Amino acid sequence: MARLMFFGKLGDIAGARARDFPLNNVDTVSALKAAIFENDNGLGEALGDPSVRCIVNEEMTRGDAAITDDDEIAFIPPVSGG
C-alpha cells in the first residue's frame, strides 16, 4: 500500500494527515486522484484543484508520474502568508 500524506487544509478534508491506500491498478498520480475521488468525493475534488502540488518520495511530480505501492505520496495545498 502506498502511504498518502495530506498537508494543510487537505488533512482536515481527508480526516487524517496520513493514510495507507491500496493502489491495485492505479499507476499514476492522476489515476490515484481519480481513485480517491471515487471513494471520497470531497477529498477528490480538493485534490483536483490545479494549485495542489504532489510530491512522490520527496520529489515534486506531475499527474503522469508513475507510482507504486512502495511510494510515499504527499499532497500540498497552496501556501499563503506573510
Backbone bond lengths (Angstrom), bond angles and torsions (degrees), N, CA, C in turn:
res aa  C-N    CA-C-N  psi(-1)  N-CA   C-N-CA  omega(-1)  CA-C   N-CA-C  phi
1 M - - - 1.450 - - 1.519 109.95 -
2 A 1.313 114.95 139.51 1.454 120.42 175.85 1.524 108.39 -77.64
3 R 1.316 115.70 148.65 1.462 121.36 176.77 1.519 107.60 -98.00
4 L 1.329 116.97 116.93 1.462 121.99 178.92 1.514 108.68 -99.53
5 M 1.321 116.42 137.64 1.454 121.86 178.67 1.527 108.24 -126.06
6 F 1.327 115.00 136.98 1.458 121.18 -176.75 1.525 109.20 -122.49
7 F 1.312 116.76 124.22 1.455 121.31 -177.23 1.524 110.83 -107.49
8 G 1.321 115.38 157.18 1.461 121.80 178.24 1.513 112.29 57.46
9 K 1.319 115.27 -139.14 1.464 120.97 -176.49 1.528 112.13 -62.85
10 L 1.334 118.05 -22.26 1.465 120.42 179.20 1.527 111.29 -64.77
11 G 1.327 116.92 -34.47 1.464 120.71 176.03 1.524 110.87 -63.84
12 D 1.320 116.08 -38.48 1.469 119.92 177.67 1.524 110.52 -65.79
13 I 1.315 116.71 -43.44 1.464 120.84 -179.53 1.522 110.58 -65.95
14 A 1.345 116.37 -40.17 1.471 121.18 -179.35 1.524 112.03 -73.49
15 G 1.332 116.89 -20.31 1.459 120.41 -177.81 1.520 112.94 80.76
16 A 1.326 116.26 7.92 1.467 122.08 178.61 1.519 108.03 -166.24
17 R 1.291 116.42 155.03 1.465 120.87 177.58 1.521 111.59 -82.29
18 A 1.325 116.41 -19.99 1.469 120.31 179.96 1.511 109.37 -151.25
19 R 1.321 115.08 152.68 1.460 121.01 173.82 1.519 108.77 -158.14
20 D 1.306 115.36 152.31 1.459 120.77 174.79 1.523 107.92 -89.88
21 F 1.317 115.75 141.87 1.454 120.69 -175.50 1.526 109.15 -137.83
22 P 1.352 117.62 120.82 1.468 119.41 177.68 1.528 110.43 -73.32
23 L 1.315 116.49 123.28 1.463 119.35 -176.35 1.520 113.36 -77.88
24 N 1.329 117.78 -28.64 1.463 121.67 -178.30 1.527 110.15 48.08
25 N 1.312 119.63 -110.31 1.470 121.78 -178.78 1.524 113.04 -96.58
26 V 1.300 117.69 13.40 1.458 123.01 179.39 1.531 108.24 -84.89
27 D 1.334 117.37 124.35 1.464 118.55 -175.97 1.527 115.18 -131.37
28 T 1.339 117.55 3.79 1.468 121.39 175.40 1.526 109.41 -137.11
29 V 1.314 115.39 163.19 1.465 120.35 177.47 1.525 110.40 -60.39
30 S 1.317 117.98 -42.94 1.471 121.02 179.67 1.524 111.56 -61.17
31 A 1.325 116.38 -42.33 1.467 120.23 178.43 1.528 110.69 -66.34
32 L 1.330 117.18 -34.49 1.460 120.62 176.95 1.525 110.13 -64.19
33 K 1.318 117.16 -45.65 1.465 120.08 178.44 1.525 111.02 -59.39
34 A 1.324 117.02 -40.22 1.467 120.81 178.19 1.525 110.87 -65.13
35 A 1.330 117.51 -40.77 1.468 121.34 178.95 1.520 110.78 -66.19
36 I 1.322 117.05 -39.04 1.468 120.19 177.51 1.523 109.17 -64.53
37 F 1.334 117.54 -42.05 1.463 121.46 179.50 1.530 110.88 -58.29
38 E 1.327 117.24 -39.63 1.471 120.91 179.28 1.523 111.66 -62.43
39 N 1.331 117.30 -33.11 1.463 122.01 -177.68 1.525 113.19 -92.12
40 D 1.327 116.75 -26.97 1.463 121.01 -174.53 1.528 107.78 -151.28
41 N 1.333 116.47 91.89 1.463 121.45 -175.38 1.525 113.06 -56.22
42 G 1.329 117.20 -43.28 1.461 120.72 -178.09 1.515 112.07 -62.32
43 L 1.318 116.72 -47.12 1.463 120.63 178.74 1.527 109.95 -67.65
44 G 1.309 117.05 -41.08 1.462 120.74 178.70 1.509 112.17 -59.88
45 E 1.330 116.44 -41.53 1.464 120.04 177.60 1.521 110.87 -64.09
46 A 1.324 116.48 -42.66 1.465 120.51 179.53 1.535 110.90 -63.08
47 L 1.321 117.40 -40.87 1.462 120.83 179.73 1.523 111.65 -70.95
48 G 1.317 117.04 -21.75 1.462 121.82 178.43 1.516 113.89 -75.63
49 D 1.329 117.17 -12.04 1.459 121.22 177.88 1.534 108.43 -60.69
50 P 1.332 118.20 126.41 1.466 120.39 -177.00 1.530 114.48 -62.60
51 S 1.339 117.25 -16.61 1.459 119.20 179.31 1.529 112.83 -85.07
52 V 1.340 118.17 -9.25 1.469 121.59 177.09 1.523 108.61 -74.67
53 R 1.314 116.29 129.39 1.461 122.22 179.78 1.524 109.66 -99.48
54 C 1.328 115.25 149.20 1.457 121.36 178.67 1.523 108.88 -121.10
55 I 1.316 115.39 133.98 1.453 122.09 178.60 1.522 107.54 -123.79
56 V 1.329 116.18 124.52 1.462 121.85 178.31 1.519 107.69 -111.62
57 N 1.332 115.01 120.35 1.466 120.78 -179.80 1.527 111.66 50.27
58 E 1.342 114.78 46.29 1.456 124.13 175.09 1.527 114.33 69.26
59 E 1.334 117.48 20.09 1.457 121.61 175.75 1.529 109.86 -126.48
60 M 1.332 116.21 130.07 1.457 121.06 177.79 1.527 109.00 -60.48
61 T 1.337 116.60 136.87 1.462 120.67 -176.42 1.518 111.17 -131.52
62 R 1.322 114.25 173.85 1.463 122.82 173.84 1.522 107.86 -112.71
63 G 1.323 116.22 175.00 1.459 121.92 -177.01 1.509 115.12 -61.83
64 D 1.338 116.69 -28.38 1.457 119.24 -178.56 1.530 112.89 -88.88
65 A 1.329 117.83 6.17 1.469 121.32 -179.97 1.526 110.06 -65.59
66 A 1.319 115.49 137.18 1.470 121.47 178.66 1.526 109.91 -74.74
67 I 1.332 115.90 143.71 1.462 121.70 177.00 1.527 109.49 -134.64
68 T 1.351 115.25 156.41 1.464 121.52 177.77 1.522 109.13 -135.59
69 D 1.320 115.91 171.24 1.464 121.18 179.53 1.529 113.06 -63.21
70 D 1.305 118.18 -16.88 1.466 121.52 -179.12 1.525 112.91 -88.38
71 D 1.319 117.85 -0.65 1.463 121.56 -173.60 1.523 113.30 -87.37
72 E 1.346 113.26 153.20 1.458 121.56 168.49 1.523 105.27 -106.07
73 I 1.323 116.03 122.59 1.460 121.59 -173.59 1.523 108.37 -121.30
74 A 1.327 115.27 117.61 1.463 120.88 -177.45 1.525 110.27 -110.36
75 F 1.316 115.00 140.58 1.463 122.09 177.45 1.527 107.23 -116.45
76 I 1.339 115.55 127.31 1.453 120.87 -175.74 1.526 109.84 -125.41
77 P 1.330 117.06 123.02 1.470 119.91 178.46 1.527 109.81 -76.51
78 P 1.328 116.83 169.20 1.461 118.55 176.80 1.529 109.86 -60.35
79 V 1.305 115.23 146.27 1.462 121.12 -177.95 1.518 107.54 -111.67
80 S 1.323 115.62 136.97 1.457 119.47 175.70 1.521 108.13 -135.59
81 G 1.262 114.95 164.26 1.465 118.96 178.96 1.505 110.03 153.93
82 G 1.294 115.14 -173.97 1.455 118.25 -176.78 1.474 113.14 -136.94
